[in-house]
Amino acid sequence: MSKNKNISAIIIIVCIVSIIIGSFIPKENKQSDSSTEKAQNNSGFSFRPMGLSTAFKGERISVIKLEGVISDSQGSSLFRDQTSSNTVLELINKAAKDPSIKGILIRINSPGGTVAASQELYSAVLRARKKKPVVVTMGDVAASGGYYIAAAADTIFANPGTITGSIGVITSYLNFYELFNKIGIKGITIKAGEYKDIGNPTRPLTEEEKKILQALLNDSYNQFLTDVSKGRNTPRTKIASLAKGLIYTGIQAKKVGLVDHLGDYYQALKFTQKLVKKRYPYLQKKYGKKEIPTEETWKGTSILEVLTGVSSRFSSQSTLENKLIKQFTYSKFQPLWLLE
């Protein structure tokens, strides 16, 4: 028994030493060949060195991913950190300021989220776009707040089957007034301020309160239309005609002008390479037909990922996690740019 404990202790020590050494050893930022890359993509996993961050600081393209419901809150578990708007915001701002990063590719796989969090990311992408090329590539879904952020980029790529659009605002809550009446439960609220308990589930919503909430959503919707119009350099009237909460496939979105190109992640990356070389002619001379190094800045390395050196390439939050976040993260009447 004692011998087994000693062996376990030695294994743990070796792992810890490997992590420490790995974080200081410079790693060659060499892109894997296309066959290896495709195999990794199809398997759903990518292999990386034990170090927590790349030591490569030369000119490169930064790839950032945004997935799951967009909100200010940070969800986490023992084995991975879920993406929050703060995490992505930090990565975009750093990439925009770093002179060695010549282009940014953002991978979006999100049904949307809260208004303010989406606006912060939209503004960050818009600022970055003024300094260097920014391209968005859409995964399964980039709708509502996800599309809002994408609209700030220079160019948008979507897969033919991507679900996007859903330009609209929604909020909802449950009302238990009639049920409580039937079973003899009475809600008691003590308040200071006439509308402080607006949306109280134990009493009916008044017509005046409905108007207040509708005005709130209308204002958020107008902000949405204005910013998408600005980001896409498209007349607001055209965006309004395409909005109305409608969702589109990638093919449909391309036809109506909500996205620019149909293509997958690797086609979007290749296009980013071309934009960067066009923006910086000296890189065209330096690399020619060769690819500029790419840094996939997946943030939130877990203990398990560090020990194994394996990470999920584009892991997504489960439906249950998204529902829980939607139900319990936001204030009662937080307007949502979210695909329901």
C-alpha positions, 0 to 999 in steps of 0.5 A, a space after each residue: 500500500 505504501 509502495 503504491 502511494 509513493 508511485 502516485 506521489 512520484 507521478 504527480 511530481 513529474 506532471 507538475 515539473 513537466 508543466 513548469 518546464 513546459 511553460 518556459 521552453 520556447 515552442 516552435 510556432 509551426 503550422 501542422 500540414 493540411 492532412 494532420 490539421 483536417 484529421 484533428 478538426 474531424 476528431 474534434 480535438 487538437 493537440 498542443 504543447 504542455 505549456 499554457 501559452 505560446 512563446 512565439 511573439 513574431 508577426 502572426 494572425 490571432 484566432 479568437 473563439 466566442 461560443 455559448 450564451 454571451 454574458 458578463 458572467 464567467 461560468 467555470 467547472 473543474 475541467 474547463 472555463 466557459 467563454 464569457 464576454 469579458 474573456 473574449 473582450 480581453 483577447 480582442 483588445 490585446 490583439 488590437 494593441 499588439 503590433 506583432 498581430 497583423 490580423 484577427 479571425 473570430 470564430 463565433 458559435 453563439 445564439 446571442 446573449 445580453 445587450 450590454 455584453 454584446 455591445 461591448 464586444 461589437 465596439 471592441 471588434 469595430 476598434 480592432 477593425 480600424 487597426 488591422 483586418 478582422 474576419 468572422 467565421 460562423 459555426 453552427 449558429 451566430 444569431 442575434 447578439 452573435 450576429 450583432 458582434 459579427 457585423 462589426 468585422 471587415 468580412 463575415 464567413 458562414 457555412 451554408 447551414 449556419 443559423 444566423 440573423 435573428 436581429 431582434 430583442 426579447 424578454 420573458 417571465 412566468 406569471 403564477 397569479 392564476 395558479 396561486 389564486 386556485 391553491 390559495 397562495 397570496 404574494 405579498 410585496 413591500 416596495 418604495 417606487 411605483 414600478 419597483 415590482 414590475 413583472 411580479 409573478 404573483 400579480 397580473 402585469 398592468 397595461 402601463 407596465 406592458 408599455 414600459 417594457 415594450 418601450 425598453 425593448 424598442 429602444 434596444 432594438 433601435 440600437 441593434 439596427 443602428 449598429 448593424 447598419 454601421 458595421 455592415 455599411 448598409 442602409 438602416 432601412 434595408 437592415 430593418 427589412 431583413 430583421 424582424 427577428 427572422 433567422 436565416 441559413 448561411 445561404 439565405 444570409 449570403 443572398 440578402 447580404 447579411 454575410 459576405 462569403 460561404 465557407 468554413 473555418 479554414 477558408 476564412 483563415 485563408 482569406 484572412 491571410 490574403 487580407 493581411 498580406 494585402 494590408 502589409 505588402 512587406 509580409 507578401 514579400 516575406 511569405 509569398 505563398 506561404 502562410 503567416 503563422 497562426 496563433 489560436 488563442 484558446 483561453 481557459 486551459 483546464 487541469 485535465 487539458 494541461 496534464 494530457 496536452 489535449 483540448 477541445 477545438 471548438 467545445 460548446 456549452 450544452 443545451 442544459 448549461 445554456 438554459 440554466 444561464 438564460 434562466 438564472 444569470 440575468 436580471 428579471 427583465 434583462 433584454 436579450 439578443 438571444 435566439 430562443 
